[in-house]
Amino acid sequence: MRRAARIDPNHVEIVLALRAAGVSVQTLAREGNGVPDLLCGWRGENHLLEVKPPPGPKGGESRGQLNPRQRQWHQAWRGRVHVVRSIDDALDAIGARRNRAQEARS
């Protein structure tokens, strides 16, 4: 029996920020088996995001590494999957932050 999927502590805040930026977000975190945490739609494109916690207080990233199933899934997938640790990472990965900054300058 598969254990319940764990949601990283920054997962909810990243989802809320993406939605506030106008991104469509479907949470896939409960799928398990290495499937990325978020399916995002932005400007006609789909993006897969794997949410990992930010580095710990001592700067280590051991908690934020892909587990073996995730590595296997990411290697087999023929599209892009971004690993994100913050709201800025997520917005940058899909191009939403850059686009919003460019729109503000226009």
Secondary structure, DSSP 4 states (H G I P E B T S, - for coil): -PPPPPPPTTHHHHHHHHHHTT-EEEE-GGG-TT--SEEEEETTEEEEEEE-PPP-TTS--GGGSPPHHHHHHHHH-SS-EEEE-SHHHHHHHHTHHHHHHHHHH-
